Amino acid sequence: MTKRKEPVATKELNAVEAIRKGWLAYLGAYGLAFERAKPALKTLSEKYAGLFGDLVEKGEEVEATAKEQIVDVRDRAKGVYGAGVEKFRAFIPARGAANDRVKELEAEVEALTKKLETAKKPARVKRAKAA
């Protein structure tokens, strides 16, 4: 009897099967670790669920305090700088008044331009005849 050689396809199948079994072993190890850690995770989640609630309450308190401080600072700034701003605004003309003034100046420029155009018309100068 002669020994038969295994076909190449069978060898590849064995390599693929070995890789698959290795992957399944990895998944099994992960599942086992998760099952063993599950009770510890449950107690940790229960323990820190209360901590999360406490942190949320503290965050709400800090937010409320910050809002109060912002309103206080804004009011004080209005008191300190409000009078100065009003004095500054007194020097700035109203928008409507500024636009009206621009229109007045444009009308003046047009009138002056017309005067210049009429003044530029050349007057006929009589030349003296050469004798």
Sequence and secondary structure as in RCSB ss.txt:
>XXXX:A:sequence
MTKRKEPVATKELNAVEAIRKGWLAYLGAYGLAFERAKPALKTLSEKYAGLFGDLVEKGEEVEATAKEQIVDVRD
RAKGVYGAGVEKFRAFIPARGAANDRVKELEAEVEALTKKLETAKKPARVKRAKAA
>XXXX:A:secstr
       HHHHHHHHHHHHHHHHHHHHHHHHHHHHHHHHHHHHHHHHHHHHHHHHHHHHHHHHHHHHHHHHHHHH
HHHHHHHHHHHHHHHHS  HHHHHHHHHHHHHHHHHHHHHHHHHTS          
